[in-house]
Amino acid sequence: MNASDALAGWCKHQQASLQHQLEMLSSGRMRTWEQRGSGPGMVDTTTETLDQVRSSLAELEELFRRFM
């Protein structure tokens, strides 16, 4: 296996993983939380995580279009 095949395999694996996360977050089956500041409570960061996952998927798709 050469380097470009390995990179393509990694990209496809990442894409599948991100797609699964997107489905879980979008359906409400998964949520993300973060402690911000010194307060006792956690903040729901699911919306931010959804944005990050969508952005990462778009970047991978652009890489596929440009190099694969």
KEKE-3310 file (N, C-alpha, C; in steps of 0.2 Angstrom, whole numbers, plus 5000, padded with zeros to 4 digits):
npx = (5004:5003:5008:4997:4986:4985:4982:4970:4962:4962:4955:4943:4939:4938:4928:4917:4916:4914:4902:4893:4894:4887:4874:4870:4871:4862:4850:4848:4852:4864:4873:4883:4893:4900:4911:4911:4920:4921:4909:4897:4889:4886:4887:4877:4884:4880:4875:4886:4895:4889:4890:4904:4907:4900:4908:4920:4917:4914:4927:4934:4927:4930:4944:4943:4937:4948:4959:4957)
npy = (4994:5011:5028:5037:5029:5024:5037:5040:5029:5033:5045:5041:5033:5043:5051:5042:5040:5054:5056:5047:5052:5064:5060:5054:5065:5074:5067:5067:5057:5058:5069:5084:5090:5103:5110:5126:5140:5143:5138:5127:5120:5111:5115:5114:5109:5104:5110:5118:5107:5100:5110:5110:5097:5096:5106:5099:5088:5094:5099:5087:5082:5092:5089:5076:5080:5088:5080:5066)
npz = (5000:4995:5000:4996:4995:5008:5014:5007:5012:5026:5026:5021:5032:5042:5037:5037:5051:5055:5049:5055:5068:5065:5062:5074:5083:5077:5077:5091:5099:5104:5114:5117:5131:5141:5153:5157:5163:5181:5187:5194:5184:5169:5151:5137:5123:5110:5098:5094:5092:5082:5072:5070:5066:5054:5047:5047:5039:5027:5024:5022:5011:5002:5001:4995:4982:4977:4977:4975)
capx = (5000:5007:5005:4991:4981:4984:4979:4963:4959:4961:4950:4936:4937:4936:4922:4912:4916:4910:4895:4890:4893:4882:4868:4869:4870:4856:4844:4847:4854:4870:4874:4890:4893:4907:4911:4914:4921:4921:4903:4896:4885:4889:4884:4876:4888:4878:4875:4893:4898:4886:4894:4911:4907:4898:4913:4925:4915:4915:4934:4936:4924:4934:4950:4942:4936:4954:4965:4956)
capy = (5000:5017:5033:5040:5024:5025:5043:5039:5025:5036:5050:5038:5031:5049:5053:5038:5042:5060:5055:5043:5057:5069:5057:5053:5072:5077:5063:5068:5051:5060:5076:5085:5095:5106:5114:5133:5144:5139:5137:5120:5116:5110:5119:5109:5111:5100:5114:5119:5101:5099:5114:5107:5090:5098:5109:5094:5084:5098:5100:5081:5082:5096:5086:5071:5083:5090:5075:5059)
capz = (5000:4995:5005:4994:4996:5015:5015:5005:5017:5032:5024:5021:5038:5045:5034:5040:5058:5056:5047:5061:5074:5063:5063:5081:5086:5073:5080:5098:5102:5107:5115:5120:5136:5142:5159:5156:5169:5187:5189:5195:5179:5162:5146:5132:5117:5105:5092:5092:5090:5075:5067:5069:5062:5047:5044:5046:5033:5021:5022:5019:5004:4997:4999:4990:4976:4974:4977:4974)
cpx = (5004:5004:4999:4985:4980:4980:4971:4959:4957:4955:4943:4934:4935:4929:4916:4911:4912:4903:4890:4889:4887:4875:4866:4867:4863:4850:4843:4849:4861:4870:4881:4889:4900:4906:4915:4915:4922:4915:4902:4892:4889:4884:4883:4879:4886:4878:4882:4896:4896:4889:4901:4911:4905:4904:4919:4923:4915:4922:4936:4933:4928:4941:4949:4941:4943:4959:4963:4952)
cpy = (5006:5022:5036:5035:5024:5031:5043:5035:5029:5041:5047:5035:5037:5051:5049:5039:5048:5060:5052:5048:5062:5066:5056:5060:5075:5074:5064:5062:5052:5067:5077:5091:5097:5110:5121:5137:5140:5138:5129:5116:5115:5113:5114:5113:5108:5104:5116:5113:5099:5103:5112:5101:5092:5101:5104:5090:5088:5099:5093:5080:5086:5093:5080:5074:5085:5085:5068:5058)
cpz = (5000:4999:5003:4995:5004:5017:5013:5010:5024:5031:5024:5028:5042:5043:5037:5047:5059:5054:5052:5067:5072:5064:5070:5084:5083:5076:5087:5102:5106:5108:5118:5126:5138:5149:5157:5162:5175:5190:5190:5189:5173:5157:5140:5126:5110:5098:5090:5089:5083:5070:5065:5065:5055:5044:5043:5040:5027:5019:5019:5012:4999:4996:4994:4983:4973:4973:4975:4968)
residu = (MET:ASN:ALA:SER:ASP:ALA:LEU:ALA:GLY:TRP:CYS:LYS:HIS:GLN:GLN:ALA:SER:LEU:GLN:HIS:GLN:LEU:GLU:MET:LEU:SER:SER:GLY:ARG:MET:ARG:THR:TRP:GLU:GLN:ARG:GLY:SER:GLY:PRO:GLY:MET:VAL:ASP:THR:THR:THR:GLU:THR:LEU:ASP:GLN:VAL:ARG:SER:SER:LEU:ALA:GLU:LEU:GLU:GLU:LEU:PHE:ARG:ARG:PHE:MET)
# end
